[in-house]
Amino acid sequence: MRHPLLVPDLRELIQERDEHALREFFAPHHPAASAELLDDLEPDEVLFVLGLLNGRARAEVFSYLEPPLQDGVASRMERNQLAALVSAMSHDERADLVTRLPEERTEQIFPLLAQAEREDIRRLTAYRAGTAGAVMTSDYATLPAEITAAAAIERLRREAPDRETIYYCYVVDDQRRLVGIASLKDLILAPPARRVVDIMQTEFVSSQVDEDQEQTAQKLMEYDLLALPIVDSDNHMVGIVTHDDVLDVVVEEATEDVHRMGGVGPLENSYLETSFVTMWSKRAMWLSILFVGEFLTFSALASYEDAFRAVPALVLFIPLIISAGGNCGSQSATLITRALALGEVRPSDWFRIVWHETRMGLLLGVTLGILGLLRALMTPEDKLLNVPLARLSAVVAIGVGVVVVCGNLIGATLPLLLKRLGLDPALMSNPFVASLVDVTGIITYFAVAELVLSGSY
Amino acid sequence: MRHPLLVPDLRELIQERDEHALREFFAPHHPAASAELLDDLEPDEVLFVLGLLNGRARAEVFSYLEPPLQDGVASRMERNQLAALVSAMSHDERADLVTRLPEERTEQIFPLLAQAEREDIRRLTAYRAGTAGAVMTSDYATLPAEITAAAAIERLRREAPDRETIYYCYVVDDQRRLVGIASLKDLILAPPARRVVDIMQTEFVSSQVDEDQEQTAQKLMEYDLLALPIVDSDNHMVGIVTHDDVLDVVVEEATEDVHRMGGVGPLENSYLETSFVTMWSKRAMWLSILFVGEFLTFSALASYEDAFRAVPALVLFIPLIISAGGNCGSQSATLITRALALGEVRPSDWFRIVWHETRMGLLLGVTLGILGLLRALMTPEDKLLNVPLARLSAVVAIGVGVVVVCGNLIGATLPLLLKRLGLDPALMSNPFVASLVDVTGIITYFAVAELVLSGSY
């Protein structure tokens, strides 16, 4: 995907202020391709290149830059320059930029914008992050119901350059309430004299402006749409969420889930952009909770001190046994959490899941139990002291089996429980399952040991 | 999203064979909404309802059903019925269905299809899963370069009902080589007499048919496109991949990463659709590898037997200390793996990452070390035996700190190492990091203990 002209050459052209060559170079590129090349440069250099492009191209390339670079370039722009840029950007992109600008900067440029633009930005920046309103754009085409298909196409032709998409047209009444949707395909296929009201779809999917962005994304995905209309509580049309925004939402939500499952609170920025202190606090909080939870392993072990002082060989298998349960619990927690996120299973499927995971746990317990047995049979003579090898091996094999069954069930049921309580199942991060299984594992292992070895020490 | 008419009512209508009511009910629904209601019914019931719809609506609703239900319904259809359905389905959906049909069934219906359809299905089913070719469709609109915008729109109007999208038109020469792309927006905006060759974009992004689907998805996302053209090695147009297919690819790849990180080999089907034996083999393989790896903890502990037999209190802190390192390693492995998957960091950033994670590990080590110290200071008198409380507490605090620093670095560097070796960083599942950290943790903890307690036992 990289252009053969390498970035150092580009940098040279900028240092030589070779405006002609730079214009020639960037003219035929897609804005996303230009932005990819600029992403490796310094804000000053990017500012120089952007200055060579015309207003619309400049705004498009700027929109594709990484947010931190956008901020760096914006901070170096003249007040007039920045206002012109904001004015030329697409509605949702500029709202995101303004949200990140320092307040005094916003105050500088707002007087230079048209009133309609100011209001549009205020409206789009008003919604809480994570809602449909925060990802929507106000760049959509509307049509009245009573005009003909030919008139509608003529109207789109006039308005098209300003709209993010003209492939779906939103039919609104005089109160701007959404009454139907006509695709450009429908308009083109219809006889020119047919009225929009007779062409439009009146059964359509929409989202409320305060709906969770994940739900909005799922609707768009389920119906394979290019864009989803966003309405307020009175069904007034306020924006659209487009397929590319939904892709961003899907990737963002997957990252959040992965981070939660790895025991990190979700981050708002990317790994390298997150500040050291924020990262520390998010990580330290979870680690501390898990660490304090793990204190229970101390108490569990303390109550079996007699057993492992009499048979020190039991200690040698502790990490092996509790990690087997923890790994098995991580697996089932991962499977169920992801299946819940994708809607493949629901909390009401709990019986089916528990039945499935009980059998699976038993089979996995037997598998690992056999491996554990083989390892225990190889315990060196000098570690055995006063306990027969066969008995110790039986303890390890049975211990592994029981711990795996328990760990597997804990991992499978906790996400279901969290979901039923209305919490995010991914919150039950795998390390948390592992901690719980550690305690359970120690208790079951030593309970088995006391049972099997009773009388032999 | 559920329709107020509940599923039991629907079932009743089907049992009463109330064709009129069922037709009335399904007519105004979007095919995806109809399919959602049908997904809860039995294949026989679905077959009955589908029989009431006209050919095109039937094919659309069928396409939105879950694959196992599609298979169940298809297996109950007459030969003629199935051929008509396949013929009416969209090109990529029908190729997916045919891939899943039993061979004798395919042989039954192929003679009933038009030759062009047979060839199209053969072509689309020929590509390996995971490539651009396997997700593409052949339902796209092409234009010759020399016709006018008005003629192009007229042509689309004729062909449109058969095309998955007419919003991008692919301009091909007489050898079907791709020479440009014209969006419907461009065609509508252009003066009607302008020729397509003067309207089309000649700088465009495309994918090779054997390219990894993940790369194809990333191109479409990066350029915010509705569809990406797929070409063969001679630049002949062979298909398009649309935005909705890319959404499916993105979700599928995220699921694969999540499963790998949770220590499950990626599954081909959803949780409930995967057979018991397949699930067992995928899970058991990873668990066994991890379990055998964990055997090292036995050896590590065995070499410190003297220490913990002299000071049994040391045993009480083993799970606490190794889990602290494991959790910290899971966090850093998760962060780096996800950042690599999103392209936020590259293996060449290793120095920056190691520096960042060293400082982070130190800070986290101090944080958890303090908590460990507090816990150790509360050790009951009767557990101490021959070791002073202050010394034992120092061992725990220092042990936790050192183990956390090591665990954090192991978690951060292993994904980088795997990526550099050309492997999937997500393969370094968190449980694997945890196993490695367990061994390291035991060794460092007891090394610290021997150092601090030397002479006191």
HADDOCK unambig.tbl for C-alpha pairs under 7 A between the chains (distance, minus, plus):
assign (segid A and resid 28 and name CA) (segid B and resid 203 and name CA) 6.81 0.50 0.50
assign (segid A and resid 29 and name CA) (segid B and resid 203 and name CA) 6.86 0.50 0.50
assign (segid A and resid 32 and name CA) (segid B and resid 222 and name CA) 6.79 0.50 0.50
assign (segid A and resid 32 and name CA) (segid B and resid 223 and name CA) 5.72 0.50 0.50
assign (segid A and resid 157 and name CA) (segid B and resid 188 and name CA) 6.33 0.50 0.50
assign (segid A and resid 157 and name CA) (segid B and resid 189 and name CA) 5.36 0.50 0.50
assign (segid A and resid 188 and name CA) (segid B and resid 157 and name CA) 6.35 0.50 0.50
assign (segid A and resid 189 and name CA) (segid B and resid 157 and name CA) 5.38 0.50 0.50
assign (segid A and resid 203 and name CA) (segid B and resid 28 and name CA) 6.77 0.50 0.50
assign (segid A and resid 203 and name CA) (segid B and resid 29 and name CA) 6.74 0.50 0.50
assign (segid A and resid 221 and name CA) (segid B and resid 244 and name CA) 6.82 0.50 0.50
assign (segid A and resid 222 and name CA) (segid B and resid 32 and name CA) 6.84 0.50 0.50
assign (segid A and resid 223 and name CA) (segid B and resid 32 and name CA) 5.74 0.50 0.50
assign (segid A and resid 224 and name CA) (segid B and resid 244 and name CA) 5.69 0.50 0.50
assign (segid A and resid 244 and name CA) (segid B and resid 221 and name CA) 6.84 0.50 0.50
assign (segid A and resid 244 and name CA) (segid B and resid 224 and name CA) 5.68 0.50 0.50
assign (segid A and resid 247 and name CA) (segid B and resid 247 and name CA) 6.44 0.50 0.50
assign (segid A and resid 254 and name CA) (segid B and resid 254 and name CA) 6.43 0.50 0.50
assign (segid A and resid 255 and name CA) (segid B and resid 338 and name CA) 6.95 0.50 0.50
assign (segid A and resid 258 and name CA) (segid B and resid 258 and name CA) 6.40 0.50 0.50
assign (segid A and resid 259 and name CA) (segid B and resid 334 and name CA) 6.42 0.50 0.50
assign (segid A and resid 259 and name CA) (segid B and resid 335 and name CA) 6.87 0.50 0.50
assign (segid A and resid 262 and name CA) (segid B and resid 330 and name CA) 5.83 0.50 0.50
assign (segid A and resid 262 and name CA) (segid B and resid 331 and name CA) 5.34 0.50 0.50
assign (segid A and resid 262 and name CA) (segid B and resid 334 and name CA) 5.58 0.50 0.50
assign (segid A and resid 263 and name CA) (segid B and resid 331 and name CA) 5.88 0.50 0.50
assign (segid A and resid 264 and name CA) (segid B and resid 331 and name CA) 6.07 0.50 0.50
assign (segid A and resid 270 and name CA) (segid B and resid 344 and name CA) 6.89 0.50 0.50
assign (segid A and resid 271 and name CA) (segid B and resid 335 and name CA) 6.85 0.50 0.50
assign (segid A and resid 271 and name CA) (segid B and resid 339 and name CA) 6.26 0.50 0.50
assign (segid A and resid 280 and name CA) (segid B and resid 360 and name CA) 6.79 0.50 0.50
assign (segid A and resid 284 and name CA) (segid B and resid 364 and name CA) 6.24 0.50 0.50
assign (segid A and resid 287 and name CA) (segid B and resid 327 and name CA) 6.89 0.50 0.50
assign (segid A and resid 288 and name CA) (segid B and resid 368 and name CA) 6.57 0.50 0.50
assign (segid A and resid 291 and name CA) (segid B and resid 320 and name CA) 6.96 0.50 0.50
assign (segid A and resid 291 and name CA) (segid B and resid 324 and name CA) 6.31 0.50 0.50
assign (segid A and resid 294 and name CA) (segid B and resid 320 and name CA) 5.67 0.50 0.50
assign (segid A and resid 295 and name CA) (segid B and resid 320 and name CA) 6.55 0.50 0.50
assign (segid A and resid 297 and name CA) (segid B and resid 319 and name CA) 6.58 0.50 0.50
assign (segid A and resid 297 and name CA) (segid B and resid 320 and name CA) 6.79 0.50 0.50
assign (segid A and resid 298 and name CA) (segid B and resid 316 and name CA) 5.04 0.50 0.50
assign (segid A and resid 298 and name CA) (segid B and resid 317 and name CA) 6.08 0.50 0.50
assign (segid A and resid 301 and name CA) (segid B and resid 316 and name CA) 5.65 0.50 0.50
assign (segid A and resid 302 and name CA) (segid B and resid 316 and name CA) 6.28 0.50 0.50
assign (segid A and resid 316 and name CA) (segid B and resid 298 and name CA) 5.06 0.50 0.50
assign (segid A and resid 316 and name CA) (segid B and resid 301 and name CA) 5.66 0.50 0.50
assign (segid A and resid 316 and name CA) (segid B and resid 302 and name CA) 6.28 0.50 0.50
assign (segid A and resid 317 and name CA) (segid B and resid 298 and name CA) 6.10 0.50 0.50
assign (segid A and resid 319 and name CA) (segid B and resid 297 and name CA) 6.57 0.50 0.50
assign (segid A and resid 320 and name CA) (segid B and resid 291 and name CA) 6.98 0.50 0.50
assign (segid A and resid 320 and name CA) (segid B and resid 294 and name CA) 5.69 0.50 0.50
assign (segid A and resid 320 and name CA) (segid B and resid 295 and name CA) 6.56 0.50 0.50
assign (segid A and resid 320 and name CA) (segid B and resid 297 and name CA) 6.79 0.50 0.50
assign (segid A and resid 324 and name CA) (segid B and resid 291 and name CA) 6.30 0.50 0.50
assign (segid A and resid 327 and name CA) (segid B and resid 287 and name CA) 6.89 0.50 0.50
assign (segid A and resid 327 and name CA) (segid B and resid 431 and name CA) 6.00 0.50 0.50
assign (segid A and resid 330 and name CA) (segid B and resid 262 and name CA) 5.86 0.50 0.50
assign (segid A and resid 331 and name CA) (segid B and resid 262 and name CA) 5.34 0.50 0.50
assign (segid A and resid 331 and name CA) (segid B and resid 263 and name CA) 5.89 0.50 0.50
assign (segid A and resid 331 and name CA) (segid B and resid 264 and name CA) 6.09 0.50 0.50
assign (segid A and resid 334 and name CA) (segid B and resid 259 and name CA) 6.46 0.50 0.50
assign (segid A and resid 334 and name CA) (segid B and resid 262 and name CA) 5.58 0.50 0.50
assign (segid A and resid 335 and name CA) (segid B and resid 259 and name CA) 6.89 0.50 0.50
assign (segid A and resid 335 and name CA) (segid B and resid 271 and name CA) 6.87 0.50 0.50
assign (segid A and resid 338 and name CA) (segid B and resid 255 and name CA) 6.97 0.50 0.50
assign (segid A and resid 339 and name CA) (segid B and resid 271 and name CA) 6.26 0.50 0.50
assign (segid A and resid 344 and name CA) (segid B and resid 270 and name CA) 6.91 0.50 0.50
assign (segid A and resid 360 and name CA) (segid B and resid 280 and name CA) 6.78 0.50 0.50
assign (segid A and resid 364 and name CA) (segid B and resid 284 and name CA) 6.25 0.50 0.50
assign (segid A and resid 368 and name CA) (segid B and resid 288 and name CA) 6.58 0.50 0.50
assign (segid A and resid 431 and name CA) (segid B and resid 327 and name CA) 5.98 0.50 0.50
